[in-house]
Structure formats: C-alpha cells, structure tokens
C-alpha cells in the first residue's frame, strides 16, 4: 500500500514564526496492514532519507532496513 502524505506543522511556533514539529495522519486501514492499531507504542527512526516506524511490542528491534 502506498499513499502520498503531507507532514503537517504541529506545536508552537518559535520567536521567528517557524514550526519545529510535524505530525502525520495514518488511517486505521494503513495501521491494520502494518499489524498495528490506534494507540500502539512505536519506535521511530530516521535513517538514509527514510522515516521508519516499527511496533514497540516486538520482542526484538529489527535493525535490517
């Protein structure tokens, strides 16, 4: 499944009017494909131009992406 998403600004602006946080909305059907549900805890990693979201319920963290 591939859907184009936008990283939406989030949180307070700094003194210069810039945001430093974003949020990403995922639909429940996207979460279901990943074996996740709303409210689950996740690990988020940024590596080599990619954002990787992995379930925190895994017994072992997968490092091979």
C-alpha positions, 0 to 999 in steps of 0.5 A: 500500500502506498499513499502520498502524505503531507507532514503537517506543522504541529506545536508552537511556533518559535520567536521567528514564526517557524514550526519545529514539529510535524505530525502525520495522519495514518488511517486505521486501514494503513495501521491494520496492514502494518499489524498495528492499531490506534494507540500502539507504542512505536519506535521511530527512526530516521535513517538514509532519507527514510522515516521508519516506524516499527511496533514497540511490542516486538520482542526484538528491534529489527535493525535490517532496513 
